Amino acid sequence: MSARRVVGVIGGMGPDATVDFFAKLVAATRAGSDQEHLRIVIDNDPGVPDRTAAIEGRGESPAPRLAAMARGLVAQGAELLVMPCNSAHAFAEAVREAAGPVPFLDLIETTVVATRERLPAVAAVGLLATDGALAARLYQDAFEAAGVRALVPLGDDQRTVMDAIYAVKRGSAMRGPANRGAADDAVRARLRLVAERLAAAGAEAIVAACTEVPLLMAEGDVRHDGGVLPFVSSTDELVRRTLAEATGEG
Amino acid sequence: MSARRVVGVIGGMGPDATVDFFAKLVAATRAGSDQEHLRIVIDNDPGVPDRTAAIEGRGESPAPRLAAMARGLVAQGAELLVMPCNSAHAFAEAVREAAGPVPFLDLIETTVVATRERLPAVAAVGLLATDGALAARLYQDAFEAAGVRALVPLGDDQRTVMDAIYAVKRGSAMRGPANRGAADDAVRARLRLVAERLAAAGAEAIVAACTEVPLLMAEGDVRHDGGVLPFVSSTDELVRRTLAEATGEG
């Protein structure tokens, strides 16, 4: 226990993605009792200004709010910070500065490294991300530096991705399998088609480069040429890395 | 937005119950975007000493740790405190003192009031709770004061309830429908039998008086005399009350 690090979660972007990250982190922890689980402090602040709007110059910067959350979590005892929102990583520098000596696990770097390790033969990936994350080139530059080509949905297809992500944020697309309606199935089906067109354009794996995407799509959902396309969830990769770093079992 | 209150969650008892409360609170919030959701700060500290052991005089008191969590959450901005663990309410006074002027929504009171409102004709309920919660008479006294008889499982049946609750805490009984194994189905089946014996003894409704129980049992699961017994989930009632108090729509 004593060697374990307290995890601080800069969350709320959106709340469903934070719930998903928290649930997966708890589920992934090997524990024989409450007391063997990790301490996790969460600031689920959905009031953080919209990341895509800020990146596109249409809205207020979320950086001061993200920095304040980082400071608050460190004050609460966080010894390791994570931010399960890819687009917000356009403002990661502000978080790093606010965190001071407390390490911040970068979600983009984590996902790119995990993709290279899991899928060393893959030369091109398809990105499902927000307009903001794409405009900031968070994943394109990181994959390029790792020698992997990053394909993005074009035109209407990228609008479909944004519609799907904001449907989750509205809470209409994901309330657990029991409450899923026909409208949500349609959102999922359209997103799957976008992923399949990325595959047709040369993507050998799909990267859920937005933490809302794994709420709509899972490994096995995207098919191409009679096979199943590998699927990399940025949420799941951050869970794995957080657990490894927090428990020292990395 | 400005009228909404920041919710502070004293959590980690156990982590799965905190995930469940958080997920249900987010899902229950009517919101058109991230920014319309509630800010929720969570201290998921599974290191809090075991509540039942403390109540039975076999272990350290969790009160100082609970008070510290309350103070930390208030420092983080919490304007309303909740603690989704029934047994920990044996130490609610310490939380109330630490919270100062910040209101603390009592889970026991919330559940008893909701039971009376939803089921005014019910004269006797069956409690599924920890040994600690029963020894502290948290629900028995509150239901008695409300004119409702509270029945508790006897002997081996109460041991079955404790085994089921601690199976959730070990993480073996609940990892979502996809990962549920035969062992977990057996835990659920045994818990259902205990509830049915409470019904046979006169309980007209089952109260999940432990926040791990709704992870194992739901409305419709408990049958008696060819009908379905009403089921009151303390987690769900706390979600409803929290939402009402935080949004001012109560």
Interface residues (C-beta under 8 A of the other chain):
Chain A: M1 G12 M13 G14 P15 D16 T18 V19 F22 A23 V26 A27 T29 R30 A31 G32 S33 D34 Q35 E36 H37 L38 R39 I40 V41 I42 D43 N44 D45 P46 G47 V48 P49 D50 G72 A75 Q76 G77 Y166 K169 R170 G171 R175 G176 P177 N179
Chain B: M1 G12 M13 G14 P15 D16 T18 V19 F22 A23 V26 A27 T29 R30 A31 G32 S33 D34 Q35 E36 H37 L38 R39 I40 V41 I42 D43 N44 D45 P46 G47 V48 P49 D50 G72 A75 Q76 G77 Y166 K169 R170 G171 R175 G176 P177 N179
